């Protein structure tokens, strides 16, 4: 199976080597994925998800094709599912073989590995035959062509025949005839294997002798046990006897062993190494496909991204939703999608301050933006109806955390330190997501620091959503924009998590925040309006 530089995730050897060397790899770490909630529903075990992120448009497009083939051909996913346990058996077999110095055991392990390899090829051949005409992506079309050529080749047929022959020879071994030369005192002087037999010897016990009257002429009848196997033997004795037999058998099969090893080393090991090397990629595409299929099964749309250059700094999503929330929906529930547009056009902005009532959907949409960006850079389809998007060179989050380093810095100091780390790394091509930042201090101090942070992000020119409880911050936006524009900073605008008819709608709209409406909503919810309070007092006085 000569697939030089083949990968399910990279279109050629150069892009894969570049990725391993850190080229086109964004700054998106596992901590960020945890804050966004991605690890709850997508967390490959063999290779951390963070190691798969890319900014290379060619890699993203290639993976889109790979996922498209898997989503459109469910049996292809089943093929990979069947393949993985066999590859795991090969891995375990090699581990066991590496712990053994026994040539015979190595010979048998080689045969078993060939059997497992042939099983892999048969699984792939059967699976690819079923979907061959439906494949559109480069990865699976290339893999399909190679598997077809191999499985239908004369060499593969000869390999199967050779394996069948050698397996039959080994499995026919039922007993060994041992010869022992004695000296003048009848002490063993020499011992060796006289023959390897295709039938077992008879025990020679009384009942067998009675049932078989011609035992005298039967060369396979034991007239005296050499060693009471399994009884009163030390581990060393058992090991010594086993080694002696294996050494003798190995000597008999030496020529077969050498020829078989040559076949294994020159052809099969290379191909099984190739298949084993694909295991992390197989796990990635299988779990990624399962995630996307689960969303589709929930009735949630997925779209192929319209990919824009990184320099465009665009994120335009129509009917964007949070996949982590969507996967938790009960039957009959529907998720509320929203339109979010980050760009430098006059109609939109690069930075938004999002305010709204508690539990109004601010954190949900903040994470939705980050998850959409992350799924893009993993090569998946996106949780939106339509999405035009540029890769980001990093995703940076600043969310509330229960593991604050507050002993030396205090809560506010810890928050400011984390914000400072973002500014150490952010560029114009980054995505920054701030959720309830600076909630550890009073509104006056928090608003002042928030205004400074926004002004800095505007100068960086990145895409940013600042979800906050600081409604009064909105009054500062015009001032910040005016000052920022003088130095070439990007535009900041405001969003509001809406309320319709006194209820949270989870709709995100372009508007100025009205802190009173949120306070009124909360007061009404808990019965703390002036009228409610008067009624409570009257009742308590009765």
GUMAR-984880 format. One record per residue (C-alpha): x, y negated, z negated. Coordinates in pm, whole numbers, plus 50000, padded with zeros to 5 digits. Layout:
<recs>
XYZ...
</recs>
This chain:
<recs>
500005000050000502414973850127500894941250010503834918049983503074888149758499424898149739497284881649472493594877649400494304842549268497034827649490496974825249870500684833149913503894840649729505034804549722501964791049544502214819049289505904812649227505234775349202502564781848943504904803648736507494775748758504974750448623504204733048954500574721248990499794732648636497594708148440497814700148070494844720547948495574741147638493674767247440492834742147165491034720447420489114750947549488114759347194486824724047135484854725147461483324758547363484724778047659486314805447449482864815547328481934828447674485174831647871488314844247701490394870047895492494892147667495424901947889496344866147987495074834647807492664814248016494914783747985497574801348193495294802548498494614765148539495784748348857495574714949035496464729549377493484725249616494584755149823494574777649516491174764749403489674770849749491224805849766489724815349428486344801449533486424826449821487394854649587484544847049348482144842849640482894878149762482384892349413479124873749357477754883349697478814919949671477894934449328479294968549423482724952349464482604942649098481664978649012484684990549210487024969148999485284981648683485995017648784489565009648878490604993848547490335025348322492465045148567495135018048564495025018448184495615056148193498695050648412500015025048164499505048947873501065077848067504195057348135504415047747771504295084147664506795094247932509265067747819509275084147474510165118447615513525132047738511975164447861512475169648237509525193348262507245168848083508535141548312507795163648613504235169648496503775132648412504885123548764502275146948907499635131948681500625096848786500265107049149496815120849074495855088148906497315067849192495325087949448492245082449232492895044949246493195045549624490035066549657488085042649432489255012749635488675030049967485125040149880484305005949735485834986250020484125007550284480734997950137481374960350155483864956750439481474939650679480314914850411483724902050299484524865650378487414856950148491064861450243491994881149930489534909749957489684911350337493434915950315493144941650037490434959850231492514962150551495494975650358493465001550166491815013450488495175017250664496625036350371493715059450293493345069350659497085074150726498865107150792501245100050505498395097050255496895129950376500295146950340500645132249991497305147149894498265180950040501615181049864499995171849534497405199349576500125224949645502315214849351499355212049116498255246949210501735260649145501925244648804498415254348701499045290248806501705293748538500105315448270503095333448120506875336948128508835369748127511905367347908514945390047927517325394147632520705412147654521875429347336525355436847214526515470047066524895461746733521625453346911522045416646841520835391547106523755381747322522075364547617518505353647694516795339247997513595336548197513145365748434509915354048598507145328848582503805346148615500335336548739498575357148474498835358448095500225388347908497955409647691498385408747318498945446347282496685448146980494915480946894491505470947030492965460947366494865493847383491655513247324489775493747588492585496447842493855532347859496535525748123498435500547911501665520747947501835511548314500885474948257503975452548261501925423648116501145441547789503075429347486504495457947280505965435347008505615398346931508855378746960507845350346730504665345946526503665313846705502125287846478502785307846165505575301745919507505280746168509125247946076508735218046306512375221746407511825257946504508775249246712510645221046882513685242746954511575270247107509585245647317512745228847443514235262547534511205272447739510885238647905514545238447994514245272648153511115263348346512715230748451515685249948586513385271948794511565241448935514635219748968514515217449346510795209749345511295184349069514015166149263512015164449584508895153449399510745126649204512075112949532508545109649667507415092649348510345068649328510405058149693506715052749744504235058249467505945040049180506135008549391502435009949466501325018449113503514989748990501664967249232498274978749105499334975648741500574940648812497084931448934495404941148607495454905848450494074891248773491394918248792490314910548434490214873248515488054876648827485794903048668485074882148358484774850448564482274867248795480284880848502480084845848354478864830648678476374858948735474954854348384474294817748459472584826748786470484852648603469354824948366468094805648666470884779948640472364766948966476024770449060477634750649340480824752749538482804721049465483354694149722487034690349643488554655549654492254646649621493534641349270494364605049358490654597649415489854603449044486274613449124483754632848919480264631049067477894657748942474194660149019472104679948769475104689048556474434712048259476424727747978477014764948055477654773347688474174760247599472574776047907473814810647810472084807647471468674798747613465814821647518463314833647774461064805447882463464777947771464954754348026468104733548003467984696148073470454686748351471934652148398473644632148671477124619348581479264598348815482854587748744484424566949022485664531849092482694521249306480724489849205477734511549112479604534148872482494533448627485554553648529484864551148155481544554147977480504547847619477654571547537475364563647245472074577647128470274594646842471704623046640471054656446812470174637547125472544656347353475684634847333478034663147237476354687147480476944664847783480474656247666481384693047661479514699047988481824674548167484924691448027483654726548105482794716648462486304702748511487854733748355485784757648569486864738448880490534743048793490054779848725488614782949076485024790348976481734777149100480444747448901477454742948666475614716948872473414713849177476044693349364479524683449253482164661949423485274663449210489024657149192491384679848996492704664848672496314666848560495074672048205491964674547987492314658047648489704660847376489204643247043486344660246861485454662246491487474689446322487294706545988491034713045981492234677345945495724669845823494424645545563496834651345275499374626245400497374605645647493784605845525490864611845761491214579245952494984583045976494584618146112492104606446376494364577946483497364601446503495474624946735494364595846953497984584446970499004618847098496494615547381498004582347486501434598847491500224622547765497364605947953497714594148314495354578848568494464614148684493454627548341490044634448188489604622347829486614632747617486044616147280483154628647069482234609146753485814597046717486564573446427483564585846231485694587445915485564549845848483064521445832481454507846144483394475046137486834491846128485714519446365484364494646621487584474646614489794505346669487384519246929487574486947127491374489147125491244525347238488834517347521490994488647639494004511947645492144538947838490974512648087494604503648152495504540448192492784542448460491594577248365488124592048360486724591148009483514596747816483424581747465480444596547279479874576046963477524565746686478894530146711475984513346889477404478746820480424487747032478274480547338478424443447266482184445247313482124461947656481784429847859484694414047669486884444947712486084446548085486924409748129490294413347958491044446548126490274433748476493024407548439495574435748411494044458648672492134480848429489204502148536485564494548462483774505848144480004510248129477424523847886475184554347881472354562847646470984596347536467334587747592464174589547389460834593147560457614587847367459484589247040461094622947118464594631747225464584639047597468274648947626468334627447937471414605847987470574572148141472514540948241471474515047984472674493047700472254509347360469554497247124470614507146776467264497346631465404522546843467614550946713467254539346355463494536746403463444571946550465304585846251463144566446005459964579646164461334614946173461914615145797458904593845706460934563445602459164535745791457784507545577454234520145628455194555945534456984543745224453964523345110451744553745150454164575044946454244549044669450444547044658450174584844629452764586544352450884559944151447564578344161
</recs>
